[in-house]
Amino acid sequence: MHKRRCCCGRWASWADGGRVFRLRPIATGSLFLLGSAGVTQRNGDRLIGFTLPQRGARGRVVRLDQTVSAVLAAHAYPPQIARLLADALVLTALLGDLLRPEDGQLTLQAKGEGGPVKLLVADYKAGALRGYASQDLDRRFAAAETLKALFGKGYLVITLDQTEASERYQGIVELGGETLAEAAEIYFGNSEQLPTVVRLAGVQQADGGWTAGGMIVQHLSRSELGAARLHVEGGDADWEYVRALAGTVQADELTDPALALEDLLWRLFHEEEVRVLAPVLLSRGCRCSLDHIRGVLSQFPDAERATMRNDAGLISVDCEFCSKQFLLEV
Ligand SMILES: [Zn+2]
């Protein structure tokens, strides 16, 4: 690691092969902390949003630890699927906060045909994340862990359910690229016409728990975000610059439990004006309560419910997200 003291008095450090800071007075770039609600000492299970107003870009950066560990601990996935689901949870947190489905839900699904992974699902609602994957046990994993090797022919589906407005938006693209991060970049580039950088990383710690992190940065179109209102400037040259800086983030920076997300942003964009939003705390959450399941079952006609009952007259319902089984008298 290199370490150098900036003229603003802070230390910058970065890994070999990483970005180069041209150190100059910090007055040319300031870190504005907007709001302090929810500030925590923990660096994990935390997301922050940011904008680079003079470059016309916005982003999110996230790190998960207990959340991703709890999701994965509920299953006994092979390591290939565990890594994939860790990436999917990080991506879902980034998109969930970025696209803000009001009080609704964002669901990310990757569906495969002909590979060992049949389905990967993660969703986000008000800071709660959950996810699971299903495997085709007749198919073996290849040595490579590209999306093609894992899914065969695959699709990425992103669904936004807006509870208030009862509206649903769904985007579907073919799973492109080699990684989930590349697939997400292609999704936004092609279907949303939004140039986007996505980085995802996950690592299993010695104690079996996981740390996963990620970042998304997008070029804002003037029309979309109201350039005048946000004072958003920035053309293609600005975006190329932001993309180059964002692209230098290293996997071990995203997953370093000791590196605060604010410090990571500072490392990346330290010459820029970065506006940081109040942190969002994330947790693992599932909606599989007895009341919820009873409510769902009560919508089936009596005759259909009768076919679901076992010999003891109970209906068994599994939650695939948490691997829990519920037995109900309905
Ligand atoms: Zn559940």
py3Dmol code that shows the C-alpha trace and the ligand (Angstrom):
import py3Dmol

protein = """\
ATOM      1  CA  MET A   1       0.000   0.000   0.000  1.00  0.00           C
ATOM      2  CA  HIS A   2       1.100   3.531  -0.733  1.00  0.00           C
ATOM      3  CA  LYS A   3       0.485   6.232   1.772  1.00  0.00           C
ATOM      4  CA  ARG A   4       0.762   9.916   1.256  1.00  0.00           C
ATOM      5  CA  ARG A   5      -0.259  12.930   3.224  1.00  0.00           C
ATOM      6  CA  CYS A   6      -2.465  15.381   1.424  1.00  0.00           C
ATOM      7  CA  CYS A   7      -2.060  19.110   1.840  1.00  0.00           C
ATOM      8  CA  CYS A   8      -5.469  19.073   3.555  1.00  0.00           C
ATOM      9  CA  GLY A   9      -3.897  17.100   6.375  1.00  0.00           C
ATOM     10  CA  ARG A  10      -5.530  13.755   5.653  1.00  0.00           C
ATOM     11  CA  TRP A  11      -3.711  10.617   4.732  1.00  0.00           C
ATOM     12  CA  ALA A  12      -4.452   8.898   1.492  1.00  0.00           C
ATOM     13  CA  SER A  13      -3.483   5.326   0.943  1.00  0.00           C
ATOM     14  CA  TRP A  14      -4.134   3.063  -1.967  1.00  0.00           C
ATOM     15  CA  ALA A  15      -3.094  -0.296  -3.301  1.00  0.00           C
ATOM     16  CA  ASP A  16      -0.455  -0.872  -5.920  1.00  0.00           C
ATOM     17  CA  GLY A  17      -1.839  -0.435  -9.381  1.00  0.00           C
ATOM     18  CA  GLY A  18      -4.610   1.717  -7.996  1.00  0.00           C
ATOM     19  CA  ARG A  19      -5.456   5.263  -8.863  1.00  0.00           C
ATOM     20  CA  VAL A  20      -3.054   8.133  -8.690  1.00  0.00           C
ATOM     21  CA  PHE A  21      -4.043  11.180  -6.725  1.00  0.00           C
ATOM     22  CA  ARG A  22      -2.818  14.494  -7.892  1.00  0.00           C
ATOM     23  CA  LEU A  23      -2.659  16.048  -4.475  1.00  0.00           C
ATOM     24  CA  ARG A  24      -3.736  19.614  -4.319  1.00  0.00           C
ATOM     25  CA  PRO A  25      -5.623  21.753  -1.860  1.00  0.00           C
ATOM     26  CA  ILE A  26      -8.800  20.072  -0.711  1.00  0.00           C
ATOM     27  CA  ALA A  27     -10.581  23.392  -1.208  1.00  0.00           C
ATOM     28  CA  THR A  28     -11.060  22.320  -4.814  1.00  0.00           C
ATOM     29  CA  GLY A  29     -13.050  19.348  -3.634  1.00  0.00           C
ATOM     30  CA  SER A  30     -15.008  19.015  -0.435  1.00  0.00           C
ATOM     31  CA  LEU A  31     -16.842  16.228   1.245  1.00  0.00           C
ATOM     32  CA  PHE A  32     -20.210  17.457   2.401  1.00  0.00           C
ATOM     33  CA  LEU A  33     -21.871  15.325   5.018  1.00  0.00           C
ATOM     34  CA  LEU A  34     -25.566  15.936   4.668  1.00  0.00           C
ATOM     35  CA  GLY A  35     -27.425  14.690   7.686  1.00  0.00           C
ATOM     36  CA  SER A  36     -26.109  12.502  10.420  1.00  0.00           C
ATOM     37  CA  ALA A  37     -29.150  10.378  11.207  1.00  0.00           C
ATOM     38  CA  GLY A  38     -28.314   6.741  11.568  1.00  0.00           C
ATOM     39  CA  VAL A  39     -24.576   7.225  11.725  1.00  0.00           C
ATOM     40  CA  THR A  40     -23.064   4.139  13.194  1.00  0.00           C
ATOM     41  CA  GLN A  41     -19.655   2.996  14.211  1.00  0.00           C
ATOM     42  CA  ARG A  42     -20.097  -0.209  12.297  1.00  0.00           C
ATOM     43  CA  ASN A  43     -18.923  -0.221   8.713  1.00  0.00           C
ATOM     44  CA  GLY A  44     -21.018  -3.225   7.753  1.00  0.00           C
ATOM     45  CA  ASP A  45     -24.664  -3.489   6.666  1.00  0.00           C
ATOM     46  CA  ARG A  46     -24.539   0.104   5.648  1.00  0.00           C
ATOM     47  CA  LEU A  47     -25.088   1.978   2.413  1.00  0.00           C
ATOM     48  CA  ILE A  48     -24.445   5.542   1.423  1.00  0.00           C
ATOM     49  CA  GLY A  49     -25.649   7.463  -1.560  1.00  0.00           C
ATOM     50  CA  PHE A  50     -23.608  10.202  -3.154  1.00  0.00           C
ATOM     51  CA  THR A  51     -23.559  12.602  -6.048  1.00  0.00           C
ATOM     52  CA  LEU A  52     -20.734  14.286  -7.905  1.00  0.00           C
ATOM     53  CA  PRO A  53     -22.757  17.336  -8.897  1.00  0.00           C
ATOM     54  CA  GLN A  54     -20.072  18.984 -11.000  1.00  0.00           C
ATOM     55  CA  ARG A  55     -19.566  15.817 -13.002  1.00  0.00           C
ATOM     56  CA  GLY A  56     -23.205  14.899 -13.467  1.00  0.00           C
ATOM     57  CA  ALA A  57     -22.948  11.569 -11.698  1.00  0.00           C
ATOM     58  CA  ARG A  58     -24.593   9.783  -8.816  1.00  0.00           C
ATOM     59  CA  GLY A  59     -23.847   6.563  -7.010  1.00  0.00           C
ATOM     60  CA  ARG A  60     -24.262   4.224  -4.096  1.00  0.00           C
ATOM     61  CA  VAL A  61     -21.674   2.303  -2.125  1.00  0.00           C
ATOM     62  CA  VAL A  62     -22.519  -0.521   0.258  1.00  0.00           C
ATOM     63  CA  ARG A  63     -20.962  -3.058   2.531  1.00  0.00           C
ATOM     64  CA  LEU A  64     -22.786  -6.081   3.958  1.00  0.00           C
ATOM     65  CA  ASP A  65     -21.570  -8.435   6.658  1.00  0.00           C
ATOM     66  CA  GLN A  66     -24.172  -9.824   9.082  1.00  0.00           C
ATOM     67  CA  THR A  67     -26.899  -9.502   6.467  1.00  0.00           C
ATOM     68  CA  VAL A  68     -25.139 -11.535   3.807  1.00  0.00           C
ATOM     69  CA  SER A  69     -23.831 -13.997   6.403  1.00  0.00           C
ATOM     70  CA  ALA A  70     -27.337 -14.627   7.750  1.00  0.00           C
ATOM     71  CA  VAL A  71     -28.802 -15.165   4.284  1.00  0.00           C
ATOM     72  CA  LEU A  72     -26.087 -17.628   3.303  1.00  0.00           C
ATOM     73  CA  ALA A  73     -26.090 -19.413   6.667  1.00  0.00           C
ATOM     74  CA  ALA A  74     -29.729 -20.432   6.112  1.00  0.00           C
ATOM     75  CA  HIS A  75     -28.643 -22.603   3.194  1.00  0.00           C
ATOM     76  CA  ALA A  76     -25.892 -25.031   2.338  1.00  0.00           C
ATOM     77  CA  TYR A  77     -24.998 -23.683  -1.069  1.00  0.00           C
ATOM     78  CA  PRO A  78     -21.933 -24.740  -3.018  1.00  0.00           C
ATOM     79  CA  PRO A  79     -19.310 -21.968  -3.009  1.00  0.00           C
ATOM     80  CA  GLN A  80     -20.119 -20.924  -6.574  1.00  0.00           C
ATOM     81  CA  ILE A  81     -23.722 -20.173  -5.615  1.00  0.00           C
ATOM     82  CA  ALA A  82     -22.744 -18.563  -2.308  1.00  0.00           C
ATOM     83  CA  ARG A  83     -20.487 -16.116  -4.164  1.00  0.00           C
ATOM     84  CA  LEU A  84     -23.191 -15.424  -6.715  1.00  0.00           C
ATOM     85  CA  LEU A  85     -25.833 -14.797  -4.074  1.00  0.00           C
ATOM     86  CA  ALA A  86     -23.487 -12.508  -2.121  1.00  0.00           C
ATOM     87  CA  ASP A  87     -23.025 -10.458  -5.312  1.00  0.00           C
ATOM     88  CA  ALA A  88     -26.760 -10.466  -5.943  1.00  0.00           C
ATOM     89  CA  LEU A  89     -27.532  -9.176  -2.436  1.00  0.00           C
ATOM     90  CA  VAL A  90     -25.030  -6.352  -2.821  1.00  0.00           C
ATOM     91  CA  LEU A  91     -26.404  -5.419  -6.235  1.00  0.00           C
ATOM     92  CA  THR A  92     -29.971  -5.539  -4.914  1.00  0.00           C
ATOM     93  CA  ALA A  93     -29.078  -3.197  -2.042  1.00  0.00           C
ATOM     94  CA  LEU A  94     -27.439  -0.756  -4.480  1.00  0.00           C
ATOM     95  CA  LEU A  95     -30.390  -0.797  -6.873  1.00  0.00           C
ATOM     96  CA  GLY A  96     -32.977  -0.862  -4.106  1.00  0.00           C
ATOM     97  CA  ASP A  97     -31.705   2.375  -2.659  1.00  0.00           C
ATOM     98  CA  LEU A  98     -30.841   3.982  -5.996  1.00  0.00           C
ATOM     99  CA  LEU A  99     -34.190   3.309  -7.647  1.00  0.00           C
ATOM    100  CA  ARG A 100     -36.149   3.917  -4.438  1.00  0.00           C
ATOM    101  CA  PRO A 101     -39.329   1.955  -4.889  1.00  0.00           C
ATOM    102  CA  GLU A 102     -41.056   4.283  -2.391  1.00  0.00           C
ATOM    103  CA  ASP A 103     -42.522   1.917   0.164  1.00  0.00           C
ATOM    104  CA  GLY A 104     -42.433  -0.842  -2.413  1.00  0.00           C
ATOM    105  CA  GLN A 105     -39.984  -3.525  -3.294  1.00  0.00           C
ATOM    106  CA  LEU A 106     -37.176  -4.096  -5.754  1.00  0.00           C
ATOM    107  CA  THR A 107     -36.622  -7.657  -6.899  1.00  0.00           C
ATOM    108  CA  LEU A 108     -33.632  -8.886  -8.821  1.00  0.00           C
ATOM    109  CA  GLN A 109     -33.838 -12.252 -10.536  1.00  0.00           C
ATOM    110  CA  ALA A 110     -31.385 -14.090 -12.731  1.00  0.00           C
ATOM    111  CA  LYS A 111     -32.914 -17.053 -14.506  1.00  0.00           C
ATOM    112  CA  GLY A 112     -30.891 -19.715 -16.222  1.00  0.00           C
ATOM    113  CA  GLU A 113     -31.485 -22.415 -18.815  1.00  0.00           C
ATOM    114  CA  GLY A 114     -28.979 -25.180 -19.273  1.00  0.00           C
ATOM    115  CA  GLY A 115     -26.566 -24.311 -16.454  1.00  0.00           C
ATOM    116  CA  PRO A 116     -26.219 -25.522 -12.852  1.00  0.00           C
ATOM    117  CA  VAL A 117     -27.931 -22.390 -11.497  1.00  0.00           C
ATOM    118  CA  LYS A 118     -31.625 -22.281 -12.300  1.00  0.00           C
ATOM    119  CA  LEU A 119     -32.662 -19.201 -10.390  1.00  0.00           C
ATOM    120  CA  LEU A 120     -31.132 -16.467  -8.280  1.00  0.00           C
ATOM    121  CA  VAL A 121     -33.473 -14.140  -6.415  1.00  0.00           C
ATOM    122  CA  ALA A 122     -32.841 -11.226  -4.093  1.00  0.00           C
ATOM    123  CA  ASP A 123     -35.151  -8.461  -2.993  1.00  0.00           C
ATOM    124  CA  TYR A 124     -35.046  -5.203  -1.105  1.00  0.00           C
ATOM    125  CA  LYS A 125     -37.752  -3.473   0.843  1.00  0.00           C
ATOM    126  CA  ALA A 126     -37.139  -0.558   3.192  1.00  0.00           C
ATOM    127  CA  GLY A 127     -33.583  -1.606   3.998  1.00  0.00           C
ATOM    128  CA  ALA A 128     -34.423  -5.302   4.401  1.00  0.00           C
ATOM    129  CA  LEU A 129     -32.681  -7.760   2.107  1.00  0.00           C
ATOM    130  CA  ARG A 130     -33.269 -11.434   1.441  1.00  0.00           C
ATOM    131  CA  GLY A 131     -32.376 -13.886  -1.261  1.00  0.00           C
ATOM    132  CA  TYR A 132     -32.050 -17.491  -2.343  1.00  0.00           C
ATOM    133  CA  ALA A 133     -30.913 -19.558  -5.281  1.00  0.00           C
ATOM    134  CA  SER A 134     -32.054 -22.813  -6.782  1.00  0.00           C
ATOM    135  CA  GLN A 135     -29.750 -25.300  -8.360  1.00  0.00           C
ATOM    136  CA  ASP A 136     -30.175 -27.864 -11.111  1.00  0.00           C
ATOM    137  CA  LEU A 137     -28.653 -30.849  -9.328  1.00  0.00           C
ATOM    138  CA  ASP A 138     -28.317 -32.782 -12.582  1.00  0.00           C
ATOM    139  CA  ARG A 139     -25.775 -30.309 -13.892  1.00  0.00           C
ATOM    140  CA  ARG A 140     -22.227 -29.925 -12.706  1.00  0.00           C
ATOM    141  CA  PHE A 141     -20.329 -26.714 -12.186  1.00  0.00           C
ATOM    142  CA  ALA A 142     -17.625 -25.963 -14.696  1.00  0.00           C
ATOM    143  CA  ALA A 143     -14.236 -24.673 -13.590  1.00  0.00           C
ATOM    144  CA  ALA A 144     -15.111 -21.217 -14.900  1.00  0.00           C
ATOM    145  CA  GLU A 145     -17.573 -19.087 -12.964  1.00  0.00           C
ATOM    146  CA  THR A 146     -18.745 -16.920 -15.815  1.00  0.00           C
ATOM    147  CA  LEU A 147     -22.456 -16.204 -16.052  1.00  0.00           C
ATOM    148  CA  LYS A 148     -22.623 -18.457 -19.108  1.00  0.00           C
ATOM    149  CA  ALA A 149     -20.997 -21.360 -17.241  1.00  0.00           C
ATOM    150  CA  LEU A 150     -23.283 -20.846 -14.241  1.00  0.00           C
ATOM    151  CA  PHE A 151     -26.606 -20.091 -15.926  1.00  0.00           C
ATOM    152  CA  GLY A 152     -26.311 -21.316 -19.499  1.00  0.00           C
ATOM    153  CA  LYS A 153     -28.641 -19.014 -21.368  1.00  0.00           C
ATOM    154  CA  GLY A 154     -29.840 -16.545 -18.816  1.00  0.00           C
ATOM    155  CA  TYR A 155     -31.980 -13.500 -18.203  1.00  0.00           C
ATOM    156  CA  LEU A 156     -31.712 -10.665 -15.743  1.00  0.00           C
ATOM    157  CA  VAL A 157     -35.054  -9.387 -14.515  1.00  0.00           C
ATOM    158  CA  ILE A 158     -35.416  -6.276 -12.374  1.00  0.00           C
ATOM    159  CA  THR A 159     -38.856  -5.573 -10.964  1.00  0.00           C
ATOM    160  CA  LEU A 160     -39.992  -2.492  -9.097  1.00  0.00           C
ATOM    161  CA  ASP A 161     -43.240  -2.839  -7.212  1.00  0.00           C
ATOM    162  CA  GLN A 162     -44.606   0.477  -6.022  1.00  0.00           C
ATOM    163  CA  THR A 163     -46.999  -0.410  -3.265  1.00  0.00           C
ATOM    164  CA  GLU A 164     -48.557   3.034  -2.973  1.00  0.00           C
ATOM    165  CA  ALA A 165     -49.267   3.469  -6.641  1.00  0.00           C
ATOM    166  CA  SER A 166     -49.904  -0.245  -7.235  1.00  0.00           C
ATOM    167  CA  GLU A 167     -47.594   0.111 -10.181  1.00  0.00           C
ATOM    168  CA  ARG A 168     -45.107  -2.403 -11.390  1.00  0.00           C
ATOM    169  CA  TYR A 169     -42.147  -1.796 -13.608  1.00  0.00           C
ATOM    170  CA  GLN A 170     -40.153  -4.682 -14.997  1.00  0.00           C
ATOM    171  CA  GLY A 171     -37.026  -4.710 -17.141  1.00  0.00           C
ATOM    172  CA  ILE A 172     -35.678  -7.898 -18.719  1.00  0.00           C
ATOM    173  CA  VAL A 173     -32.413  -8.335 -20.574  1.00  0.00           C
ATOM    174  CA  GLU A 174     -30.329 -11.293 -21.563  1.00  0.00           C
ATOM    175  CA  LEU A 175     -27.616 -11.998 -18.974  1.00  0.00           C
ATOM    176  CA  GLY A 176     -24.670 -10.362 -20.685  1.00  0.00           C
ATOM    177  CA  GLY A 177     -21.030 -10.157 -19.676  1.00  0.00           C
ATOM    178  CA  GLU A 178     -19.105 -12.557 -17.505  1.00  0.00           C
ATOM    179  CA  THR A 179     -20.150 -11.348 -14.051  1.00  0.00           C
ATOM    180  CA  LEU A 180     -23.291 -10.062 -12.397  1.00  0.00           C
ATOM    181  CA  ALA A 181     -21.668  -6.619 -12.232  1.00  0.00           C
ATOM    182  CA  GLU A 182     -21.132  -6.628 -15.996  1.00  0.00           C
ATOM    183  CA  ALA A 183     -24.664  -7.853 -16.563  1.00  0.00           C
ATOM    184  CA  ALA A 184     -25.974  -4.915 -14.512  1.00  0.00           C
ATOM    185  CA  GLU A 185     -23.829  -2.450 -16.472  1.00  0.00           C
ATOM    186  CA  ILE A 186     -25.206  -3.854 -19.713  1.00  0.00           C
ATOM    187  CA  TYR A 187     -28.743  -3.716 -18.337  1.00  0.00           C
ATOM    188  CA  PHE A 188     -28.484  -0.001 -17.586  1.00  0.00           C
ATOM    189  CA  GLY A 189     -26.506   0.836 -20.700  1.00  0.00           C
ATOM    190  CA  ASN A 190     -28.841  -0.926 -23.095  1.00  0.00           C
ATOM    191  CA  SER A 191     -32.283  -0.853 -21.604  1.00  0.00           C
ATOM    192  CA  GLU A 192     -32.112   2.367 -19.606  1.00  0.00           C
ATOM    193  CA  GLN A 193     -29.578   4.280 -21.706  1.00  0.00           C
ATOM    194  CA  LEU A 194     -27.697   5.146 -18.525  1.00  0.00           C
ATOM    195  CA  PRO A 195     -23.920   4.731 -18.635  1.00  0.00           C
ATOM    196  CA  THR A 196     -23.146   2.848 -15.426  1.00  0.00           C
ATOM    197  CA  VAL A 197     -20.197   1.414 -13.536  1.00  0.00           C
ATOM    198  CA  VAL A 198     -20.911  -1.507 -11.192  1.00  0.00           C
ATOM    199  CA  ARG A 199     -18.396  -3.263  -8.977  1.00  0.00           C
ATOM    200  CA  LEU A 200     -19.292  -6.183  -6.686  1.00  0.00           C
ATOM    201  CA  ALA A 201     -17.064  -8.218  -4.391  1.00  0.00           C
ATOM    202  CA  GLY A 202     -17.556 -10.790  -1.666  1.00  0.00           C
ATOM    203  CA  VAL A 203     -15.239 -12.790   0.525  1.00  0.00           C
ATOM    204  CA  GLN A 204     -15.791 -15.516   3.087  1.00  0.00           C
ATOM    205  CA  GLN A 205     -13.989 -14.805   6.348  1.00  0.00           C
ATOM    206  CA  ALA A 206     -12.073 -17.330   8.438  1.00  0.00           C
ATOM    207  CA  ASP A 207     -15.022 -17.659  10.858  1.00  0.00           C
ATOM    208  CA  GLY A 208     -17.333 -18.675   8.010  1.00  0.00           C
ATOM    209  CA  GLY A 209     -19.118 -15.324   7.855  1.00  0.00           C
ATOM    210  CA  TRP A 210     -19.131 -13.161   4.757  1.00  0.00           C
ATOM    211  CA  THR A 211     -18.210  -9.611   3.906  1.00  0.00           C
ATOM    212  CA  ALA A 212     -19.482  -8.270   0.617  1.00  0.00           C
ATOM    213  CA  GLY A 213     -19.418  -4.831  -0.894  1.00  0.00           C
ATOM    214  CA  GLY A 214     -20.198  -2.951  -4.023  1.00  0.00           C
ATOM    215  CA  MET A 215     -20.538   0.336  -5.762  1.00  0.00           C
ATOM    216  CA  ILE A 216     -22.666   1.705  -8.560  1.00  0.00           C
ATOM    217  CA  VAL A 217     -22.002   5.012 -10.302  1.00  0.00           C
ATOM    218  CA  GLN A 218     -24.218   6.412 -13.048  1.00  0.00           C
ATOM    219  CA  HIS A 219     -24.059   9.260 -15.471  1.00  0.00           C
ATOM    220  CA  LEU A 220     -27.096  11.434 -15.092  1.00  0.00           C
ATOM    221  CA  SER A 221     -28.969  12.621 -18.071  1.00  0.00           C
ATOM    222  CA  ARG A 222     -29.973  16.235 -17.643  1.00  0.00           C
ATOM    223  CA  SER A 223     -33.598  15.606 -18.405  1.00  0.00           C
ATOM    224  CA  GLU A 224     -33.877  12.755 -15.977  1.00  0.00           C
ATOM    225  CA  LEU A 225     -32.740  14.435 -12.829  1.00  0.00           C
ATOM    226  CA  GLY A 226     -33.511  18.042 -13.529  1.00  0.00           C
ATOM    227  CA  ALA A 227     -30.132  19.595 -14.198  1.00  0.00           C
ATOM    228  CA  ALA A 228     -31.202  23.021 -13.095  1.00  0.00           C
ATOM    229  CA  ARG A 229     -32.631  21.893  -9.792  1.00  0.00           C
ATOM    230  CA  LEU A 230     -29.619  19.833  -8.806  1.00  0.00           C
ATOM    231  CA  HIS A 231     -27.086  22.068 -10.487  1.00  0.00           C
ATOM    232  CA  VAL A 232     -25.976  19.003 -12.363  1.00  0.00           C
ATOM    233  CA  GLU A 233     -23.508  19.736 -15.071  1.00  0.00           C
ATOM    234  CA  GLY A 234     -21.217  17.401 -16.832  1.00  0.00           C
ATOM    235  CA  GLY A 235     -20.874  15.921 -20.293  1.00  0.00           C
ATOM    236  CA  ASP A 236     -19.199  12.889 -21.703  1.00  0.00           C
ATOM    237  CA  ALA A 237     -15.694  13.989 -20.752  1.00  0.00           C
ATOM    238  CA  ASP A 238     -16.835  14.329 -17.145  1.00  0.00           C
ATOM    239  CA  TRP A 239     -18.380  10.898 -17.245  1.00  0.00           C
ATOM    240  CA  GLU A 240     -15.227   9.344 -18.698  1.00  0.00           C
ATOM    241  CA  TYR A 241     -13.295  10.889 -15.826  1.00  0.00           C
ATOM    242  CA  VAL A 242     -15.729   9.629 -13.184  1.00  0.00           C
ATOM    243  CA  ARG A 243     -15.846   6.221 -14.811  1.00  0.00           C
ATOM    244  CA  ALA A 244     -12.068   5.981 -14.774  1.00  0.00           C
ATOM    245  CA  LEU A 245     -11.896   6.903 -11.079  1.00  0.00           C
ATOM    246  CA  ALA A 246     -14.769   4.641 -10.063  1.00  0.00           C
ATOM    247  CA  GLY A 247     -13.295   1.795 -12.086  1.00  0.00           C
ATOM    248  CA  THR A 248     -10.152   1.779  -9.996  1.00  0.00           C
ATOM    249  CA  VAL A 249     -11.940   0.580  -6.873  1.00  0.00           C
ATOM    250  CA  GLN A 250     -10.417  -2.695  -5.743  1.00  0.00           C
ATOM    251  CA  ALA A 251     -12.300  -5.774  -4.531  1.00  0.00           C
ATOM    252  CA  ASP A 252     -10.385  -5.738  -1.242  1.00  0.00           C
ATOM    253  CA  GLU A 253     -11.401  -2.118  -0.658  1.00  0.00           C
ATOM    254  CA  LEU A 254     -15.059  -3.002  -1.105  1.00  0.00           C
ATOM    255  CA  THR A 255     -14.777  -5.871   1.382  1.00  0.00           C
ATOM    256  CA  ASP A 256     -12.360  -4.368   3.922  1.00  0.00           C
ATOM    257  CA  PRO A 257     -14.328  -4.263   7.210  1.00  0.00           C
ATOM    258  CA  ALA A 258     -11.972  -1.605   8.575  1.00  0.00           C
ATOM    259  CA  LEU A 259     -12.493   0.825   5.704  1.00  0.00           C
ATOM    260  CA  ALA A 260     -15.446   3.160   6.232  1.00  0.00           C
ATOM    261  CA  LEU A 261     -17.514   3.796   3.126  1.00  0.00           C
ATOM    262  CA  GLU A 262     -16.922   7.538   3.441  1.00  0.00           C
ATOM    263  CA  ASP A 263     -13.184   6.944   3.457  1.00  0.00           C
ATOM    264  CA  LEU A 264     -13.496   4.751   0.398  1.00  0.00           C
ATOM    265  CA  LEU A 265     -15.326   7.549  -1.440  1.00  0.00           C
ATOM    266  CA  TRP A 266     -12.682   9.980  -0.345  1.00  0.00           C
ATOM    267  CA  ARG A 267      -9.967   7.739  -1.723  1.00  0.00           C
ATOM    268  CA  LEU A 268     -11.743   7.512  -5.041  1.00  0.00           C
ATOM    269  CA  PHE A 269     -13.002  11.027  -5.569  1.00  0.00           C
ATOM    270  CA  HIS A 270     -10.882  13.090  -3.311  1.00  0.00           C
ATOM    271  CA  GLU A 271     -10.405  15.935  -5.753  1.00  0.00           C
ATOM    272  CA  GLU A 272     -14.111  16.176  -6.428  1.00  0.00           C
ATOM    273  CA  GLU A 273     -17.026  17.728  -4.697  1.00  0.00           C
ATOM    274  CA  VAL A 274     -18.827  14.717  -3.298  1.00  0.00           C
ATOM    275  CA  ARG A 275     -22.216  15.104  -1.694  1.00  0.00           C
ATOM    276  CA  VAL A 276     -22.927  12.263   0.653  1.00  0.00           C
ATOM    277  CA  LEU A 277     -26.457  11.351   1.735  1.00  0.00           C
ATOM    278  CA  ALA A 278     -27.368  10.079   5.182  1.00  0.00           C
ATOM    279  CA  PRO A 279     -26.379   6.424   5.616  1.00  0.00           C
ATOM    280  CA  VAL A 280     -28.967   3.696   5.246  1.00  0.00           C
ATOM    281  CA  LEU A 281     -28.742   0.748   7.615  1.00  0.00           C
ATOM    282  CA  LEU A 282     -29.478  -2.620   6.088  1.00  0.00           C
ATOM    283  CA  SER A 283     -30.603  -5.895   7.588  1.00  0.00           C
ATOM    284  CA  ARG A 284     -31.756  -9.315   6.596  1.00  0.00           C
ATOM    285  CA  GLY A 285     -35.515  -9.409   6.547  1.00  0.00           C
ATOM    286  CA  CYS A 286     -38.172 -11.802   5.389  1.00  0.00           C
ATOM    287  CA  ARG A 287     -41.942 -11.418   5.204  1.00  0.00           C
ATOM    288  CA  CYS A 288     -42.658 -15.068   5.922  1.00  0.00           C
ATOM    289  CA  SER A 289     -44.665 -14.615   9.122  1.00  0.00           C
ATOM    290  CA  LEU A 290     -47.491 -16.978  10.008  1.00  0.00           C
ATOM    291  CA  ASP A 291     -49.975 -14.144   9.528  1.00  0.00           C
ATOM    292  CA  HIS A 292     -48.654 -13.359   6.074  1.00  0.00           C
ATOM    293  CA  ILE A 293     -48.788 -16.993   4.947  1.00  0.00           C
ATOM    294  CA  ARG A 294     -52.252 -17.454   6.439  1.00  0.00           C
ATOM    295  CA  GLY A 295     -53.369 -14.419   4.490  1.00  0.00           C
ATOM    296  CA  VAL A 296     -51.983 -15.807   1.246  1.00  0.00           C
ATOM    297  CA  LEU A 297     -53.547 -19.233   1.808  1.00  0.00           C
ATOM    298  CA  SER A 298     -56.921 -17.735   2.668  1.00  0.00           C
ATOM    299  CA  GLN A 299     -57.119 -16.377  -0.873  1.00  0.00           C
ATOM    300  CA  PHE A 300     -57.252 -19.894  -2.320  1.00  0.00           C
ATOM    301  CA  PRO A 301     -60.699 -21.508  -2.805  1.00  0.00           C
ATOM    302  CA  ASP A 302     -61.641 -24.065  -0.114  1.00  0.00           C
ATOM    303  CA  ALA A 303     -61.423 -26.958  -2.569  1.00  0.00           C
ATOM    304  CA  GLU A 304     -57.889 -26.022  -3.537  1.00  0.00           C
ATOM    305  CA  ARG A 305     -56.811 -25.638   0.081  1.00  0.00           C
ATOM    306  CA  ALA A 306     -58.178 -29.100   0.793  1.00  0.00           C
ATOM    307  CA  THR A 307     -55.774 -30.595  -1.727  1.00  0.00           C
ATOM    308  CA  MET A 308     -52.853 -28.929   0.072  1.00  0.00           C
ATOM    309  CA  ARG A 309     -53.556 -30.519   3.470  1.00  0.00           C
ATOM    310  CA  ASN A 310     -51.487 -33.403   4.735  1.00  0.00           C
ATOM    311  CA  ASP A 311     -52.837 -36.435   6.622  1.00  0.00           C
ATOM    312  CA  ALA A 312     -52.917 -34.438   9.834  1.00  0.00           C
ATOM    313  CA  GLY A 313     -55.015 -31.751   8.168  1.00  0.00           C
ATOM    314  CA  LEU A 314     -52.190 -29.201   8.118  1.00  0.00           C
ATOM    315  CA  ILE A 315     -50.808 -27.227   5.218  1.00  0.00           C
ATOM    316  CA  SER A 316     -47.034 -27.130   4.996  1.00  0.00           C
ATOM    317  CA  VAL A 317     -45.429 -24.037   3.497  1.00  0.00           C
ATOM    318  CA  ASP A 318     -41.708 -23.576   2.966  1.00  0.00           C
ATOM    319  CA  CYS A 319     -40.023 -20.200   2.811  1.00  0.00           C
ATOM    320  CA  GLU A 320     -37.266 -20.594   0.256  1.00  0.00           C
ATOM    321  CA  PHE A 321     -35.619 -17.387   1.422  1.00  0.00           C
ATOM    322  CA  CYS A 322     -34.988 -18.580   4.973  1.00  0.00           C
ATOM    323  CA  SER A 323     -35.354 -22.376   4.587  1.00  0.00           C
ATOM    324  CA  LYS A 324     -38.082 -22.324   7.241  1.00  0.00           C
ATOM    325  CA  GLN A 325     -41.080 -24.613   7.203  1.00  0.00           C
ATOM    326  CA  PHE A 326     -44.479 -23.489   8.471  1.00  0.00           C
ATOM    327  CA  LEU A 327     -47.318 -25.841   9.347  1.00  0.00           C
ATOM    328  CA  LEU A 328     -50.719 -24.206   9.392  1.00  0.00           C
ATOM    329  CA  GLU A 329     -54.280 -25.129  10.158  1.00  0.00           C
ATOM    330  CA  VAL A 330     -56.145 -23.067   7.611  1.00  0.00           C
TER     331      VAL A 330
END
"""
ligand_1 = """\
1
ZN
Zn -38.715 -16.326 5.044
"""
view = py3Dmol.view(width=600, height=400)
view.addModel(protein, "pdb")
view.setStyle({"model": 0}, {"cartoon": {"style": "trace"}})
view.addModel(ligand_1, "xyz")
view.setStyle({"model": 1}, {"stick": {}})
view.zoomTo()
view.show()
